[in-house]
Amino acid sequence: MRRLFKKYWLYIVALGIGLVLMPFAIHSAYEARGYFAIGGEWLVLPLALLVTGLIDSVKTTLQEIKKDA
């Protein structure tokens, strides 16, 4: 369990941040529109995970380049 947490800690943090920010984004969009609709504010969580995956991928690629050099 500890090994999994150590491996995926960045994704867990991004998930937590996305879950905290998403209600604020939804409420803000509702206040701006004046009615409930589904828009880009619902992409906060998937975007947080996507950015985290990109960071992890770049980190892995840089480590491979460093190892091969």
PDB file with SEQRES, HELIX, SHEET and CRYST1 records, atoms N, CA, C and O in Angstrom:
SEQRES   1 A   69  MET ARG ARG LEU PHE LYS LYS TYR TRP LEU TYR ILE VAL          
SEQRES   2 A   69  ALA LEU GLY ILE GLY LEU VAL LEU MET PRO PHE ALA ILE          
SEQRES   3 A   69  HIS SER ALA TYR GLU ALA ARG GLY TYR PHE ALA ILE GLY          
SEQRES   4 A   69  GLY GLU TRP LEU VAL LEU PRO LEU ALA LEU LEU VAL THR          
SEQRES   5 A   69  GLY LEU ILE ASP SER VAL LYS THR THR LEU GLN GLU ILE          
SEQRES   6 A   69  LYS LYS ASP ALA                                              
HELIX    1 AA1 ARG A    2  ARG A   33  1                                  32    
HELIX    2 AA2 GLY A   40  LEU A   43  5                                   4    
HELIX    3 AA3 VAL A   44  ASP A   68  1                                  25    
CRYST1    1.000    1.000    1.000  90.00  90.00  90.00 P 1           1          
ATOM      1  N   MET A   1       0.820  -1.200   0.000  1.00  0.00           N  
ATOM      2  CA  MET A   1       0.000   0.000   0.000  1.00  0.00           C  
ATOM      3  C   MET A   1       0.860   1.257   0.000  1.00  0.00           C  
ATOM      4  O   MET A   1       0.593   2.208  -0.735  1.00  0.00           O  
ATOM      5  N   ARG A   2       1.887   1.247   0.828  1.00  0.00           N  
ATOM      6  CA  ARG A   2       2.772   2.404   0.908  1.00  0.00           C  
ATOM      7  C   ARG A   2       3.486   2.634  -0.415  1.00  0.00           C  
ATOM      8  O   ARG A   2       3.701   3.776  -0.823  1.00  0.00           O  
ATOM      9  N   ARG A   3       3.853   1.541  -1.084  1.00  0.00           N  
ATOM     10  CA  ARG A   3       4.551   1.645  -2.363  1.00  0.00           C  
ATOM     11  C   ARG A   3       3.641   2.261  -3.429  1.00  0.00           C  
ATOM     12  O   ARG A   3       4.088   3.064  -4.248  1.00  0.00           O  
ATOM     13  N   LEU A   4       2.361   1.878  -3.409  1.00  0.00           N  
ATOM     14  CA  LEU A   4       1.413   2.462  -4.357  1.00  0.00           C  
ATOM     15  C   LEU A   4       1.221   3.950  -4.098  1.00  0.00           C  
ATOM     16  O   LEU A   4       1.175   4.749  -5.033  1.00  0.00           O  
ATOM     17  N   PHE A   5       1.110   4.320  -2.822  1.00  0.00           N  
ATOM     18  CA  PHE A   5       0.960   5.735  -2.493  1.00  0.00           C  
ATOM     19  C   PHE A   5       2.187   6.520  -2.939  1.00  0.00           C  
ATOM     20  O   PHE A   5       2.062   7.624  -3.470  1.00  0.00           O  
ATOM     21  N   LYS A   6       3.363   5.957  -2.726  1.00  0.00           N  
ATOM     22  CA  LYS A   6       4.600   6.629  -3.115  1.00  0.00           C  
ATOM     23  C   LYS A   6       4.670   6.809  -4.632  1.00  0.00           C  
ATOM     24  O   LYS A   6       5.183   7.815  -5.121  1.00  0.00           O  
ATOM     25  N   LYS A   7       4.151   5.826  -5.369  1.00  0.00           N  
ATOM     26  CA  LYS A   7       4.199   5.883  -6.831  1.00  0.00           C  
ATOM     27  C   LYS A   7       3.170   6.870  -7.401  1.00  0.00           C  
ATOM     28  O   LYS A   7       3.447   7.567  -8.377  1.00  0.00           O  
ATOM     29  N   TYR A   8       1.992   6.923  -6.788  1.00  0.00           N  
ATOM     30  CA  TYR A   8       0.894   7.714  -7.345  1.00  0.00           C  
ATOM     31  C   TYR A   8       0.519   8.925  -6.497  1.00  0.00           C  
ATOM     32  O   TYR A   8      -0.603   9.419  -6.601  1.00  0.00           O  
ATOM     33  N   TRP A   9       1.430   9.412  -5.663  1.00  0.00           N  
ATOM     34  CA  TRP A   9       1.103  10.520  -4.774  1.00  0.00           C  
ATOM     35  C   TRP A   9       0.718  11.781  -5.542  1.00  0.00           C  
ATOM     36  O   TRP A   9      -0.156  12.529  -5.105  1.00  0.00           O  
ATOM     37  N   LEU A  10       1.355  12.018  -6.670  1.00  0.00           N  
ATOM     38  CA  LEU A  10       1.058  13.222  -7.441  1.00  0.00           C  
ATOM     39  C   LEU A  10      -0.376  13.183  -7.979  1.00  0.00           C  
ATOM     40  O   LEU A  10      -1.065  14.203  -7.986  1.00  0.00           O  
ATOM     41  N   TYR A  11      -0.821  12.015  -8.425  1.00  0.00           N  
ATOM     42  CA  TYR A  11      -2.196  11.873  -8.908  1.00  0.00           C  
ATOM     43  C   TYR A  11      -3.201  12.046  -7.769  1.00  0.00           C  
ATOM     44  O   TYR A  11      -4.269  12.627  -7.962  1.00  0.00           O  
ATOM     45  N   ILE A  12      -2.856  11.542  -6.586  1.00  0.00           N  
ATOM     46  CA  ILE A  12      -3.744  11.676  -5.437  1.00  0.00           C  
ATOM     47  C   ILE A  12      -3.882  13.142  -5.038  1.00  0.00           C  
ATOM     48  O   ILE A  12      -4.978  13.598  -4.711  1.00  0.00           O  
ATOM     49  N   VAL A  13      -2.784  13.874  -5.065  1.00  0.00           N  
ATOM     50  CA  VAL A  13      -2.825  15.306  -4.739  1.00  0.00           C  
ATOM     51  C   VAL A  13      -3.637  16.062  -5.791  1.00  0.00           C  
ATOM     52  O   VAL A  13      -4.446  16.921  -5.440  1.00  0.00           O  
ATOM     53  N   ALA A  14      -3.434  15.758  -7.064  1.00  0.00           N  
ATOM     54  CA  ALA A  14      -4.188  16.427  -8.134  1.00  0.00           C  
ATOM     55  C   ALA A  14      -5.675  16.123  -8.021  1.00  0.00           C  
ATOM     56  O   ALA A  14      -6.506  17.000  -8.255  1.00  0.00           O  
ATOM     57  N   LEU A  15      -6.016  14.892  -7.666  1.00  0.00           N  
ATOM     58  CA  LEU A  15      -7.415  14.524  -7.470  1.00  0.00           C  
ATOM     59  C   LEU A  15      -8.019  15.334  -6.327  1.00  0.00           C  
ATOM     60  O   LEU A  15      -9.140  15.830  -6.436  1.00  0.00           O  
ATOM     61  N   GLY A  16      -7.283  15.463  -5.249  1.00  0.00           N  
ATOM     62  CA  GLY A  16      -7.763  16.249  -4.114  1.00  0.00           C  
ATOM     63  C   GLY A  16      -7.956  17.712  -4.470  1.00  0.00           C  
ATOM     64  O   GLY A  16      -8.964  18.318  -4.106  1.00  0.00           O  
ATOM     65  N   ILE A  17      -6.996  18.277  -5.177  1.00  0.00           N  
ATOM     66  CA  ILE A  17      -7.104  19.684  -5.579  1.00  0.00           C  
ATOM     67  C   ILE A  17      -8.283  19.882  -6.525  1.00  0.00           C  
ATOM     68  O   ILE A  17      -9.043  20.841  -6.391  1.00  0.00           O  
ATOM     69  N   GLY A  18      -8.428  18.976  -7.474  1.00  0.00           N  
ATOM     70  CA  GLY A  18      -9.555  19.069  -8.402  1.00  0.00           C  
ATOM     71  C   GLY A  18     -10.893  18.954  -7.701  1.00  0.00           C  
ATOM     72  O   GLY A  18     -11.834  19.678  -8.027  1.00  0.00           O  
ATOM     73  N   LEU A  19     -10.984  18.039  -6.733  1.00  0.00           N  
ATOM     74  CA  LEU A  19     -12.235  17.875  -5.993  1.00  0.00           C  
ATOM     75  C   LEU A  19     -12.554  19.086  -5.126  1.00  0.00           C  
ATOM     76  O   LEU A  19     -13.724  19.387  -4.886  1.00  0.00           O  
ATOM     77  N   VAL A  20     -11.526  19.780  -4.656  1.00  0.00           N  
ATOM     78  CA  VAL A  20     -11.754  20.981  -3.840  1.00  0.00           C  
ATOM     79  C   VAL A  20     -12.133  22.168  -4.724  1.00  0.00           C  
ATOM     80  O   VAL A  20     -13.018  22.945  -4.365  1.00  0.00           O  
ATOM     81  N   LEU A  21     -11.479  22.315  -5.865  1.00  0.00           N  
ATOM     82  CA  LEU A  21     -11.719  23.484  -6.719  1.00  0.00           C  
ATOM     83  C   LEU A  21     -12.992  23.387  -7.565  1.00  0.00           C  
ATOM     84  O   LEU A  21     -13.581  24.407  -7.922  1.00  0.00           O  
ATOM     85  N   MET A  22     -13.410  22.170  -7.883  1.00  0.00           N  
ATOM     86  CA  MET A  22     -14.552  22.001  -8.779  1.00  0.00           C  
ATOM     87  C   MET A  22     -15.850  22.632  -8.245  1.00  0.00           C  
ATOM     88  O   MET A  22     -16.535  23.303  -9.016  1.00  0.00           O  
ATOM     89  N   PRO A  23     -16.217  22.454  -6.981  1.00  0.00           N  
ATOM     90  CA  PRO A  23     -17.446  23.116  -6.499  1.00  0.00           C  
ATOM     91  C   PRO A  23     -17.377  24.640  -6.572  1.00  0.00           C  
ATOM     92  O   PRO A  23     -18.380  25.295  -6.855  1.00  0.00           O  
ATOM     93  N   PHE A  24     -16.198  25.203  -6.316  1.00  0.00           N  
ATOM     94  CA  PHE A  24     -16.049  26.659  -6.426  1.00  0.00           C  
ATOM     95  C   PHE A  24     -16.230  27.115  -7.876  1.00  0.00           C  
ATOM     96  O   PHE A  24     -16.860  28.141  -8.132  1.00  0.00           O  
ATOM     97  N   ALA A  25     -15.681  26.358  -8.816  1.00  0.00           N  
ATOM     98  CA  ALA A  25     -15.822  26.700 -10.231  1.00  0.00           C  
ATOM     99  C   ALA A  25     -17.279  26.593 -10.676  1.00  0.00           C  
ATOM    100  O   ALA A  25     -17.770  27.449 -11.413  1.00  0.00           O  
ATOM    101  N   ILE A  26     -17.969  25.547 -10.229  1.00  0.00           N  
ATOM    102  CA  ILE A  26     -19.379  25.367 -10.595  1.00  0.00           C  
ATOM    103  C   ILE A  26     -20.228  26.488 -10.010  1.00  0.00           C  
ATOM    104  O   ILE A  26     -21.091  27.039 -10.694  1.00  0.00           O  
ATOM    105  N   HIS A  27     -19.989  26.821  -8.766  1.00  0.00           N  
ATOM    106  CA  HIS A  27     -20.751  27.904  -8.121  1.00  0.00           C  
ATOM    107  C   HIS A  27     -20.475  29.245  -8.802  1.00  0.00           C  
ATOM    108  O   HIS A  27     -21.396  30.029  -9.033  1.00  0.00           O  
ATOM    109  N   SER A  28     -19.223  29.502  -9.119  1.00  0.00           N  
ATOM    110  CA  SER A  28     -18.861  30.753  -9.786  1.00  0.00           C  
ATOM    111  C   SER A  28     -19.528  30.859 -11.156  1.00  0.00           C  
ATOM    112  O   SER A  28     -20.036  31.920 -11.518  1.00  0.00           O  
ATOM    113  N   ALA A  29     -19.528  29.772 -11.915  1.00  0.00           N  
ATOM    114  CA  ALA A  29     -20.170  29.785 -13.230  1.00  0.00           C  
ATOM    115  C   ALA A  29     -21.676  29.982 -13.093  1.00  0.00           C  
ATOM    116  O   ALA A  29     -22.284  30.692 -13.894  1.00  0.00           O  
ATOM    117  N   TYR A  30     -22.276  29.363 -12.090  1.00  0.00           N  
ATOM    118  CA  TYR A  30     -23.708  29.543 -11.849  1.00  0.00           C  
ATOM    119  C   TYR A  30     -24.030  30.998 -11.525  1.00  0.00           C  
ATOM    120  O   TYR A  30     -25.004  31.556 -12.032  1.00  0.00           O  
ATOM    121  N   GLU A  31     -23.208  31.603 -10.682  1.00  0.00           N  
ATOM    122  CA  GLU A  31     -23.416  33.016 -10.324  1.00  0.00           C  
ATOM    123  C   GLU A  31     -23.261  33.921 -11.547  1.00  0.00           C  
ATOM    124  O   GLU A  31     -24.012  34.883 -11.703  1.00  0.00           O  
ATOM    125  N   ALA A  32     -22.305  33.622 -12.402  1.00  0.00           N  
ATOM    126  CA  ALA A  32     -22.074  34.459 -13.588  1.00  0.00           C  
ATOM    127  C   ALA A  32     -23.212  34.315 -14.594  1.00  0.00           C  
ATOM    128  O   ALA A  32     -23.633  35.297 -15.207  1.00  0.00           O  
ATOM    129  N   ARG A  33     -23.714  33.077 -14.765  1.00  0.00           N  
ATOM    130  CA  ARG A  33     -24.769  32.842 -15.754  1.00  0.00           C  
ATOM    131  C   ARG A  33     -26.150  33.207 -15.215  1.00  0.00           C  
ATOM    132  O   ARG A  33     -26.994  33.745 -15.932  1.00  0.00           O  
ATOM    133  N   GLY A  34     -26.355  32.908 -13.965  1.00  0.00           N  
ATOM    134  CA  GLY A  34     -27.674  33.121 -13.392  1.00  0.00           C  
ATOM    135  C   GLY A  34     -28.567  31.898 -13.514  1.00  0.00           C  
ATOM    136  O   GLY A  34     -29.716  31.931 -13.072  1.00  0.00           O  
ATOM    137  N   TYR A  35     -28.075  30.837 -14.094  1.00  0.00           N  
ATOM    138  CA  TYR A  35     -28.822  29.587 -14.206  1.00  0.00           C  
ATOM    139  C   TYR A  35     -27.826  28.434 -14.252  1.00  0.00           C  
ATOM    140  O   TYR A  35     -26.643  28.629 -14.531  1.00  0.00           O  
ATOM    141  N   PHE A  36     -28.317  27.244 -13.976  1.00  0.00           N  
ATOM    142  CA  PHE A  36     -27.454  26.066 -13.962  1.00  0.00           C  
ATOM    143  C   PHE A  36     -27.284  25.532 -15.381  1.00  0.00           C  
ATOM    144  O   PHE A  36     -28.260  25.332 -16.105  1.00  0.00           O  
ATOM    145  N   ALA A  37     -26.049  25.310 -15.758  1.00  0.00           N  
ATOM    146  CA  ALA A  37     -25.736  24.692 -17.043  1.00  0.00           C  
ATOM    147  C   ALA A  37     -24.427  23.931 -16.889  1.00  0.00           C  
ATOM    148  O   ALA A  37     -23.651  24.176 -15.965  1.00  0.00           O  
ATOM    149  N   ILE A  38     -24.203  23.022 -17.794  1.00  0.00           N  
ATOM    150  CA  ILE A  38     -22.948  22.264 -17.765  1.00  0.00           C  
ATOM    151  C   ILE A  38     -22.011  22.882 -18.798  1.00  0.00           C  
ATOM    152  O   ILE A  38     -22.330  22.958 -19.985  1.00  0.00           O  
ATOM    153  N   GLY A  39     -20.852  23.321 -18.320  1.00  0.00           N  
ATOM    154  CA  GLY A  39     -19.883  23.959 -19.204  1.00  0.00           C  
ATOM    155  C   GLY A  39     -18.477  23.544 -18.832  1.00  0.00           C  
ATOM    156  O   GLY A  39     -18.266  22.466 -18.276  1.00  0.00           O  
ATOM    157  N   GLY A  40     -17.532  24.382 -19.132  1.00  0.00           N  
ATOM    158  CA  GLY A  40     -16.126  24.096 -18.899  1.00  0.00           C  
ATOM    159  C   GLY A  40     -15.738  23.958 -17.443  1.00  0.00           C  
ATOM    160  O   GLY A  40     -14.697  23.380 -17.131  1.00  0.00           O  
ATOM    161  N   GLU A  41     -16.562  24.482 -16.542  1.00  0.00           N  
ATOM    162  CA  GLU A  41     -16.245  24.365 -15.119  1.00  0.00           C  
ATOM    163  C   GLU A  41     -16.242  22.907 -14.657  1.00  0.00           C  
ATOM    164  O   GLU A  41     -15.638  22.583 -13.635  1.00  0.00           O  
ATOM    165  N   TRP A  42     -16.899  22.043 -15.390  1.00  0.00           N  
ATOM    166  CA  TRP A  42     -16.923  20.615 -15.049  1.00  0.00           C  
ATOM    167  C   TRP A  42     -15.636  19.912 -15.474  1.00  0.00           C  
ATOM    168  O   TRP A  42     -15.440  18.740 -15.153  1.00  0.00           O  
ATOM    169  N   LEU A  43     -14.772  20.601 -16.179  1.00  0.00           N  
ATOM    170  CA  LEU A  43     -13.516  20.007 -16.643  1.00  0.00           C  
ATOM    171  C   LEU A  43     -12.351  20.256 -15.688  1.00  0.00           C  
ATOM    172  O   LEU A  43     -11.218  19.890 -15.999  1.00  0.00           O  
ATOM    173  N   VAL A  44     -12.605  20.865 -14.539  1.00  0.00           N  
ATOM    174  CA  VAL A  44     -11.526  21.158 -13.597  1.00  0.00           C  
ATOM    175  C   VAL A  44     -10.847  19.876 -13.144  1.00  0.00           C  
ATOM    176  O   VAL A  44      -9.620  19.787 -13.174  1.00  0.00           O  
ATOM    177  N   LEU A  45     -11.613  18.894 -12.729  1.00  0.00           N  
ATOM    178  CA  LEU A  45     -11.042  17.635 -12.239  1.00  0.00           C  
ATOM    179  C   LEU A  45     -10.320  16.864 -13.348  1.00  0.00           C  
ATOM    180  O   LEU A  45      -9.171  16.471 -13.147  1.00  0.00           O  
ATOM    181  N   PRO A  46     -10.948  16.630 -14.516  1.00  0.00           N  
ATOM    182  CA  PRO A  46     -10.205  15.922 -15.567  1.00  0.00           C  
ATOM    183  C   PRO A  46      -8.958  16.677 -16.030  1.00  0.00           C  
ATOM    184  O   PRO A  46      -7.945  16.060 -16.360  1.00  0.00           O  
ATOM    185  N   LEU A  47      -9.031  17.999 -16.055  1.00  0.00           N  
ATOM    186  CA  LEU A  47      -7.873  18.787 -16.466  1.00  0.00           C  
ATOM    187  C   LEU A  47      -6.737  18.665 -15.452  1.00  0.00           C  
ATOM    188  O   LEU A  47      -5.570  18.591 -15.837  1.00  0.00           O  
ATOM    189  N   ALA A  48      -7.066  18.644 -14.175  1.00  0.00           N  
ATOM    190  CA  ALA A  48      -6.045  18.476 -13.140  1.00  0.00           C  
ATOM    191  C   ALA A  48      -5.337  17.135 -13.300  1.00  0.00           C  
ATOM    192  O   ALA A  48      -4.114  17.058 -13.178  1.00  0.00           O  
ATOM    193  N   LEU A  49      -6.099  16.082 -13.572  1.00  0.00           N  
ATOM    194  CA  LEU A  49      -5.499  14.760 -13.766  1.00  0.00           C  
ATOM    195  C   LEU A  49      -4.706  14.692 -15.068  1.00  0.00           C  
ATOM    196  O   LEU A  49      -3.668  14.034 -15.127  1.00  0.00           O  
ATOM    197  N   LEU A  50      -5.185  15.366 -16.111  1.00  0.00           N  
ATOM    198  CA  LEU A  50      -4.474  15.390 -17.383  1.00  0.00           C  
ATOM    199  C   LEU A  50      -3.128  16.102 -17.254  1.00  0.00           C  
ATOM    200  O   LEU A  50      -2.119  15.619 -17.767  1.00  0.00           O  
ATOM    201  N   VAL A  51      -3.111  17.231 -16.583  1.00  0.00           N  
ATOM    202  CA  VAL A  51      -1.866  17.971 -16.370  1.00  0.00           C  
ATOM    203  C   VAL A  51      -0.898  17.148 -15.533  1.00  0.00           C  
ATOM    204  O   VAL A  51       0.305  17.143 -15.794  1.00  0.00           O  
ATOM    205  N   THR A  52      -1.421  16.451 -14.528  1.00  0.00           N  
ATOM    206  CA  THR A  52      -0.580  15.595 -13.701  1.00  0.00           C  
ATOM    207  C   THR A  52       0.041  14.478 -14.529  1.00  0.00           C  
ATOM    208  O   THR A  52       1.224  14.175 -14.377  1.00  0.00           O  
ATOM    209  N   GLY A  53      -0.747  13.866 -15.401  1.00  0.00           N  
ATOM    210  CA  GLY A  53      -0.221  12.826 -16.290  1.00  0.00           C  
ATOM    211  C   GLY A  53       0.846  13.371 -17.215  1.00  0.00           C  
ATOM    212  O   GLY A  53       1.843  12.698 -17.477  1.00  0.00           O  
ATOM    213  N   LEU A  54       0.649  14.581 -17.714  1.00  0.00           N  
ATOM    214  CA  LEU A  54       1.641  15.206 -18.581  1.00  0.00           C  
ATOM    215  C   LEU A  54       2.939  15.465 -17.821  1.00  0.00           C  
ATOM    216  O   LEU A  54       4.023  15.212 -18.346  1.00  0.00           O  
ATOM    217  N   ILE A  55       2.838  15.960 -16.606  1.00  0.00           N  
ATOM    218  CA  ILE A  55       4.027  16.210 -15.792  1.00  0.00           C  
ATOM    219  C   ILE A  55       4.771  14.905 -15.526  1.00  0.00           C  
ATOM    220  O   ILE A  55       5.998  14.853 -15.617  1.00  0.00           O  
ATOM    221  N   ASP A  56       4.027  13.861 -15.199  1.00  0.00           N  
ATOM    222  CA  ASP A  56       4.639  12.553 -14.934  1.00  0.00           C  
ATOM    223  C   ASP A  56       5.323  12.006 -16.186  1.00  0.00           C  
ATOM    224  O   ASP A  56       6.409  11.431 -16.104  1.00  0.00           O  
ATOM    225  N   SER A  57       4.690  12.184 -17.334  1.00  0.00           N  
ATOM    226  CA  SER A  57       5.262  11.715 -18.597  1.00  0.00           C  
ATOM    227  C   SER A  57       6.550  12.464 -18.947  1.00  0.00           C  
ATOM    228  O   SER A  57       7.533  11.856 -19.370  1.00  0.00           O  
ATOM    229  N   VAL A  58       6.539  13.768 -18.770  1.00  0.00           N  
ATOM    230  CA  VAL A  58       7.742  14.568 -19.049  1.00  0.00           C  
ATOM    231  C   VAL A  58       8.861  14.183 -18.095  1.00  0.00           C  
ATOM    232  O   VAL A  58      10.016  14.075 -18.505  1.00  0.00           O  
ATOM    233  N   LYS A  59       8.528  13.976 -16.827  1.00  0.00           N  
ATOM    234  CA  LYS A  59       9.528  13.570 -15.843  1.00  0.00           C  
ATOM    235  C   LYS A  59      10.162  12.230 -16.222  1.00  0.00           C  
ATOM    236  O   LYS A  59      11.380  12.069 -16.147  1.00  0.00           O  
ATOM    237  N   THR A  60       9.334  11.279 -16.624  1.00  0.00           N  
ATOM    238  CA  THR A  60       9.838   9.968 -17.031  1.00  0.00           C  
ATOM    239  C   THR A  60      10.722  10.078 -18.279  1.00  0.00           C  
ATOM    240  O   THR A  60      11.772   9.441 -18.353  1.00  0.00           O  
ATOM    241  N   THR A  61      10.306  10.869 -19.238  1.00  0.00           N  
ATOM    242  CA  THR A  61      11.080  11.053 -20.464  1.00  0.00           C  
ATOM    243  C   THR A  61      12.430  11.689 -20.169  1.00  0.00           C  
ATOM    244  O   THR A  61      13.446  11.265 -20.720  1.00  0.00           O  
ATOM    245  N   LEU A  62      12.455  12.695 -19.311  1.00  0.00           N  
ATOM    246  CA  LEU A  62      13.705  13.345 -18.963  1.00  0.00           C  
ATOM    247  C   LEU A  62      14.642  12.387 -18.224  1.00  0.00           C  
ATOM    248  O   LEU A  62      15.856  12.434 -18.421  1.00  0.00           O  
ATOM    249  N   GLN A  63      14.087  11.522 -17.379  1.00  0.00           N  
ATOM    250  CA  GLN A  63      14.900  10.540 -16.682  1.00  0.00           C  
ATOM    251  C   GLN A  63      15.504   9.532 -17.669  1.00  0.00           C  
ATOM    252  O   GLN A  63      16.657   9.130 -17.510  1.00  0.00           O  
ATOM    253  N   GLU A  64      14.739   9.125 -18.681  1.00  0.00           N  
ATOM    254  CA  GLU A  64      15.253   8.208 -19.692  1.00  0.00           C  
ATOM    255  C   GLU A  64      16.344   8.857 -20.532  1.00  0.00           C  
ATOM    256  O   GLU A  64      17.336   8.210 -20.866  1.00  0.00           O  
ATOM    257  N   ILE A  65      16.170  10.130 -20.876  1.00  0.00           N  
ATOM    258  CA  ILE A  65      17.175  10.844 -21.654  1.00  0.00           C  
ATOM    259  C   ILE A  65      18.453  10.968 -20.843  1.00  0.00           C  
ATOM    260  O   ILE A  65      19.548  10.778 -21.373  1.00  0.00           O  
ATOM    261  N   LYS A  66      18.321  11.284 -19.562  1.00  0.00           N  
ATOM    262  CA  LYS A  66      19.476  11.415 -18.693  1.00  0.00           C  
ATOM    263  C   LYS A  66      20.200  10.081 -18.544  1.00  0.00           C  
ATOM    264  O   LYS A  66      21.430  10.040 -18.505  1.00  0.00           O  
ATOM    265  N   LYS A  67      19.435   8.982 -18.460  1.00  0.00           N  
ATOM    266  CA  LYS A  67      20.019   7.652 -18.311  1.00  0.00           C  
ATOM    267  C   LYS A  67      20.780   7.238 -19.583  1.00  0.00           C  
ATOM    268  O   LYS A  67      21.830   6.600 -19.502  1.00  0.00           O  
ATOM    269  N   ASP A  68      20.246   7.602 -20.749  1.00  0.00           N  
ATOM    270  CA  ASP A  68      20.878   7.217 -22.015  1.00  0.00           C  
ATOM    271  C   ASP A  68      22.094   8.076 -22.350  1.00  0.00           C  
ATOM    272  O   ASP A  68      22.960   7.646 -23.111  1.00  0.00           O  
ATOM    273  N   ALA A  69      22.172   9.272 -21.797  1.00  0.00           N  
ATOM    274  CA  ALA A  69      23.276  10.184 -22.136  1.00  0.00           C  
ATOM    275  C   ALA A  69      24.564   9.829 -21.456  1.00  0.00           C  
ATOM    276  O   ALA A  69      25.572  10.509 -21.649  1.00  0.00           O  
TER     277      ALA A  69                                                      
END                                                                             
